[in-house]
Amino acid sequence: MPMLKPIFTLFDLIRLESSPLQVSLAILLGAFFAVTPILTPQFALAFVVLCVVRLNLLATLASYCFFTILTIPLQNFFGHIGRHLLVLTPTLRRLWAGLYHWPIFPFTEFNNTIVLGSAVVFTVISIPLFLTSYFLYRIYAPGVFLRIQQSRAGLSLRASLFFRRYLDHVSKHGA
Amino acid sequence: MSPNTARKPGWFRPKGFLIPFIFAGLVVFYVSFFADYHLKKQVEKYASLVNGAVVNIGSLKTSLLRGEVHVRDVQIAHHTHPNRNLIEIESIEIRFLWLPLLSGKLVSPRVRIAGIHLFTARDSFGGLTFDPDGPALPPGILDRVATGLYEPLRKELGDTPLRKLGLLSTGLGTQARVDQMLAQLGTTKRIAEIEKEIKTQTAQWEKKTYQPESWLESAKDSLADIADKSPRQLAELRPSLENWKKKLLVEREDANATHQQVLTLAENYRARLMKLDQLVSEDVSLVRNSLGLPLLDGSDFTHALLGPKLLNSIERVGYWIDVSRRRMPTTEDDSDGVVLMERVTDRGSEIVFGKKSTYPSALLMSIQFASETGADAHQGKVVGELKNFTTDPPIWKKPTTLELEGDFPGIGIRHIKLNAAIDHTSSVPEEKLLLSVDAFPLTDWTLENTPDLKLKVAKADAKVNFEGFFVGNDVSTQWTILASHVEYGVETRFKLMQEALTAAFVPFSSLYASGLVRGKPEALKFELTSNIGKKLGGVLRDTFRHSLAAVDDNIRQNILDQIEFPRRRIREQLVESVSRMTDKYNAYNRTLDEVQQSIQSLSGKKKSVRQARS
């Protein structure tokens, strides 16, 4: 039983933060991770948010994987958008120049064409993505969960020793 | 999976703060114990790649709080002598500013370099081993040489004919080479041309000339059997007689002219075939050049001796110019007071926004060299300063300058003076390099190293002067090297040559060489002169004059043998064609004569009838 405790804790983390808001915000955060370079302040900040705010970890991970794969063929597109904003729009040039010389700001890599392009695209799609995932989850998730529970795999899992132990753990810790 | 027992917790997970703190602790741990080592390894790796030979750093310690970096015992291996260090530096102290560091900029107001040693022996081999998985730098000028940018120059300077001296000494058969090059020889091409022309011409002659025209055929038919014709028939023919007479005259003139033309052309072809002998001399040179034999009639061998060295120097200087231009790029975009620079990375492009009164990404304002002579003979006195060394010259708006003076009395190097300027502040990059060394020992300086001839300066006292200006794509450099008390080393496997060269070079104790290179990389013009090149030319000419003449004769005879048979064949073809044309001409003339006689007899008949009537 003590050996299974970390696994049960992980299950708790995945199971508990499963409200539509928590899941859709987690999807948004996963998409943000997918378009942001790792060694940047915004990535560190998002990581702190992921650690501190109760969001669904499984949804974050799934969203990160999905959007990482999705953005691979879009790098050139992001690059074009970034170049357009950084180089080909003279009106914004003074703004970028100002930000470039601020403390900390250059570490965000906003002056990289792909990073800026992907950040802009993320900003544009973030609200539709949030709303879509929120409503889809709210409408379809209960039905999907019910179907999984009633499926052969779901029934055999519920009948397993592991699941009974997990139910014991839940009743004992009240989590 | 979602039991009803689950309670609703709040939005925040207080224990979650532990994870970022653990990460922060790990970062501090890494920076305290491992960052310096990894930074040292990275700097060594990058510097080695740029230098083309290994760069080692003894120790590197950073102190972020004090804003200092201390580097000790830097060894920069020589790229062509990997068992020696080009430079060894005892200590480098770098101070950097904190505030720009927060904006991701490395700005150092002062760097101090002390304890400079030259040409020290290395403990380990300093050559670079190729690492296929290593980071790839953008192609440098050396790579561009491989793509053929300097190909003509490389070919001209790098292919020394002295490699083939052995061929002259041992004698060589040229038959195989002549056979091999037959299609490329001028004489063979000319013969093929003439043969083709004759064939075409003969076909034209056969087709068009001496063919009786329609009027002639009808005249001939009409005038046949005049005696049997009735007076009425004769009277009908009479109006045409004058016309035929005129045409006959014209036809005869044409036939004569054509025949004359045939004879003239035939004579012309014969003359051209005879002139082939003049082309043979050119072919001899062609074959001889293909054998790579030295042209001993040229009296100066400076190109052969110093050409490869000049090429290496051009490539090396060009490489550093290229590195500086890639790492310190210029820009053309300077609008709204914002200088825009672009750096291509493996993930997109990084745009640098320069503004007035801001720092560039990396800047070393002043690097001071302060080295004194010490117990080690290789350590010398070096004083000077490198100013405004930056990755973004258009932002800093000041050119990088270097002024350096040095003395290394322990190894005999006196008064090195180095002035350099890298001005990439405008759209056209400019570099300047002035170097002079008043005295340095020249030892084992190889001038020629082939299996047939090894010539080197074993020992000498030398001085050198170099000036180079690079503006955009234009290169202008010149250099001079003077040496006295020179002891030459000559080694060859041919006794005759060994004796001649030893006799010439042993008492010869001076060396003077100078050169200049100008123009654009794809069409560089160069000039090289030296007293040793002329000396070597003279010795080789005297030694090998007869051998080279024998080779020329051999080639000439082989070429003549090769062309003799086709020449005779063409001549015979020509004679045959002309004779056939002459026969046709004679036959045609006979036809014309017949028609003329008939016309004359008809005219005679007309005259006699008129007389009888009267």
Interface residues (C-beta under 8 A of the other chain):
Chain A: R15 L16 S18 A44 F47 V48 C51 V52 V53 R54 Q75 F78 G79 G82 R83 L86 V87 P90 R93 R94 W96 A97 G98 Y100 H101 W102 P103 I104 F105 P106 F107 E109 N111 N112 T113 I114 V115 G117 F145 I148 Q149 L167 V170 S171 G174 A175
Chain B: M1 S2 P3 T5 A6 R7 P9 G10 W11 F12 R13 P14 G16 F17 I19 P20 F23 L99 L102 S103 G104 K105 S335 D336 V338 L340 E342 T345 R347 G348 S349 E350 I351 V352 F353 G354 K355 T358
